[in-house]
Amino acid sequence: MVRNRVGKLRNNAGAIGIGAMIVFIAMVLVAGIAASVLIQTSSRLETQAMATGQETTNEVATGVAIADIEGYAATGSDISRLAIQVRPRAGSEDIDLSQAFVEISNSAKKLVLTYNSGEWHAKSDINGDVFQDAFFDGLAANEFGIVVLEDADGSCTSSTPVINRGDKVLITVDAGDASGFNSIAERTDVWGMVAPEDGAPGIISFRTPASYTDNVMDLQ
C-alpha cells in the first residue's frame, strides 16, 4: 500500500511538472507573439511619424516669397502693367509655376490668373526693359506671364517653369486689360497672393501712390 501511495505521488508530481512546462511554454509563445506585434506596430508608427514630419517640414519650408513689385504707367495714364518678382523660400522644394495661380484684387474686382506659356521670356529677351510690349501684349486679364531673371540650372522653361534655390523670375500682369482692372488708379489698395500648388503663398499688399510722377514705380 505504501508503494502504491509513493507511486501515485510520483505520478502526480510528474503530471504537475508537465503541466507547469506546458503553461510556461504557452506563456513564452504568447509573450513572443505580443512582442512581435508591438515591434511591428512600433515600426509602422515610426515610419508614419517620419513621413508626417517630412510632409510638415516641406509644407512649412516650401513656398514662394515676393521680393519686389513694380508698376508701369504711361505718361498721363494709370498703372497698366505689373511686374512681380518672386523666388522660392529658403529651404523650399521645387516650385512649378505652371501649377500656381495669382489672386489679385483692387477692391472693385478680384481676378484669378493662371500661367500663359506663350508669355514666357528668357533673361536675354529683357534688353533693359521689363515693361516692353512683347512681355504683355499676349496676356489676357486672367493670365500671367514669366520673365526669367536668374536660373542657374535651366529648370525654368516655357513648358515647365520650375524654380528652385537661387532662382528669380518676374510674374507679368496686364493690369490695363479692359476686361480686368482696366488700369489701376492713384490711392488704390491692391492685395492678393501668388499661390503655388504646395506650400506658402507670396503675399501682395500695397497702396498705389497719390500721384504718378514717374512711368515706373516701386509698389511693394
C-alpha positions in Angstrom: 0.0 0.0 0.0 2.9 2.3 0.8 4.5 1.6 -2.5 1.2 2.4 -4.3 0.9 5.7 -2.5 4.5 6.6 -3.4 3.9 5.7 -7.0 0.8 7.9 -7.1 2.7 10.8 -5.6 5.5 10.4 -8.2 2.9 10.3 -11.0 1.1 13.4 -9.6 4.4 15.2 -9.3 5.3 14.3 -12.9 1.9 15.4 -14.1 2.3 18.7 -12.3 5.7 19.2 -13.8 4.5 18.6 -17.3 1.5 20.9 -16.8 3.8 23.6 -15.5 6.1 23.2 -18.5 3.1 23.4 -20.9 1.9 26.6 -19.1 5.4 28.0 -19.3 5.8 27.3 -23.0 2.4 28.8 -23.7 3.4 31.9 -21.8 6.6 32.2 -23.8 4.7 31.8 -27.0 2.1 34.4 -26.1 4.9 36.8 -25.0 6.7 36.2 -28.2 3.6 36.9 -30.3 2.8 40.0 -28.3 6.4 41.3 -28.7 6.2 40.7 -32.4 3.0 42.7 -32.7 4.5 45.5 -30.6 7.6 45.6 -32.7 5.6 45.7 -36.0 3.3 48.4 -34.6 6.2 50.5 -33.3 7.9 50.2 -36.7 4.8 51.3 -38.6 4.2 54.2 -36.2 7.8 55.3 -36.6 7.5 55.2 -40.4 4.3 57.2 -40.3 5.8 59.7 -37.9 8.8 60.2 -40.1 6.6 60.7 -43.2 4.3 63.1 -41.4 7.3 65.0 -40.1 8.8 65.3 -43.6 5.5 66.4 -45.1 5.1 69.0 -42.3 8.6 70.3 -42.9 8.1 70.6 -46.6 4.8 72.3 -46.1 6.3 74.9 -43.8 9.5 75.5 -45.8 8.1 75.2 -49.3 6.6 78.3 -50.9 7.3 81.5 -52.7 8.4 84.9 -51.5 7.7 88.2 -53.2 10.9 90.2 -53.4 9.6 93.3 -55.2 6.6 94.6 -57.1 6.9 97.4 -59.7 4.2 99.1 -61.8 4.2 100.9 -65.1 2.1 103.8 -66.1 2.4 105.6 -69.4 2.7 109.4 -69.1 -0.7 110.8 -68.0 -2.2 107.4 -67.5 -2.9 104.9 -64.7 -0.9 101.8 -63.9 -1.4 99.3 -66.7 1.4 96.7 -66.1 2.7 94.9 -63.0 6.0 93.0 -62.6 6.1 90.8 -59.5 9.5 89.4 -58.6 9.2 86.0 -56.9 11.7 83.5 -55.6 11.5 80.2 -53.7 11.6 80.5 -49.9 14.7 79.3 -48.1 14.7 75.5 -48.0 11.8 75.3 -50.3 11.2 72.3 -52.6 11.0 73.0 -56.3 8.0 75.2 -57.3 6.2 74.6 -60.6 4.8 78.0 -61.5 2.6 76.4 -64.3 0.5 74.9 -61.4 0.4 78.2 -59.4 -2.1 81.0 -59.6 -2.1 84.7 -58.9 -5.0 86.1 -57.0 -5.3 89.9 -57.0 -7.9 92.5 -56.1 -8.3 96.2 -56.4 -11.4 96.4 -54.1 -13.7 96.8 -57.0 -12.7 93.5 -58.7 -10.9 90.3 -57.9 -9.0 88.3 -60.5 -7.5 84.8 -60.5 -4.7 84.5 -63.1 -3.2 81.3 -64.5 0.0 80.8 -66.4 0.2 81.5 -70.2 3.1 79.6 -71.6 3.2 81.8 -74.7 4.3 84.7 -72.5 7.4 83.0 -71.1 10.6 85.1 -71.8 14.3 84.4 -71.2 16.6 86.8 -69.4 18.2 87.6 -72.8 14.9 89.0 -74.0 14.8 91.8 -71.5 17.2 94.2 -73.2 17.0 96.7 -70.4 13.2 96.9 -70.4 10.9 94.6 -68.4 7.8 96.6 -69.3 8.2 96.2 -73.1 5.1 95.5 -75.1 6.4 92.0 -76.1 6.0 90.9 -72.4 2.4 91.9 -72.0 0.6 92.1 -75.4 -0.2 88.4 -75.4 -1.7 88.4 -71.9 -5.4 88.2 -71.2 -6.9 89.7 -68.0 -6.9 86.2 -66.3 -3.4 85.2 -67.3 0.2 85.9 -66.1 3.5 85.6 -67.9 7.0 84.8 -66.7 10.3 86.6 -67.4 13.4 84.7 -66.1 15.9 86.8 -64.1 18.1 84.1 -62.6 18.0 80.4 -63.4 21.5 78.7 -63.0 20.3 75.2 -63.7 17.9 76.0 -66.6 14.9 74.5 -64.7 12.5 77.3 -65.6 11.4 76.7 -69.2 8.2 77.7 -71.0 6.6 74.3 -70.7 7.8 73.5 -67.2 8.6 76.8 -65.3 10.1 75.2 -62.2 12.0 77.5 -59.9 14.4 76.3 -57.1 17.2 77.6 -54.9 18.7 80.8 -56.2 16.1 81.3 -59.0 14.3 84.6 -59.5 11.6 85.4 -62.0 9.2 88.2 -62.8 5.5 87.4 -63.0 4.0 89.8 -65.5 0.4 91.0 -65.2 -1.6 93.1 -67.7 -3.5 95.4 -65.3 -4.7 97.6 -68.2 -6.9 94.9 -69.9 -10.4 96.3 -70.2 -12.0 93.0 -69.0 -9.8 93.1 -65.9 -8.8 96.1 -63.8 -8.8 98.5 -66.8 -5.7 100.1 -65.2 -5.1 100.9 -61.5 -5.7 104.5 -60.4 -3.9 106.5 -57.7 -4.6 105.8 -54.0 -5.9 102.3 -54.7 -5.4 99.4 -52.3 -4.3 96.3 -54.0 -3.9 92.9 -52.3 -3.7 89.2 -53.2 -1.1 86.4 -53.4 1.0 84.2 -55.6 -0.1 80.7 -54.6 2.0 77.7 -55.5 0.4 74.2 -55.7 2.1 73.3 -52.4 3.4 75.5 -49.7 3.0 79.0 -48.5 1.9 81.8 -50.9 3.7 85.1 -51.5 1.6 88.0 -50.3 0.7 91.0 -52.4 -0.2 94.1 -50.4 0.3 97.7 -51.5 -1.3 101.1 -52.0 -0.6 103.0 -55.2 0.9 106.5 -54.9 -1.1 109.6 -54.5 0.2 110.7 -58.0 2.1 109.0 -60.8 5.1 111.3 -61.4 7.2 108.5 -62.9 6.5 105.9 -65.5 8.0 103.1 -63.4 7.3 103.0 -59.7 8.1 100.7 -56.8 4.9 99.5 -55.2 6.0 96.8 -52.7 
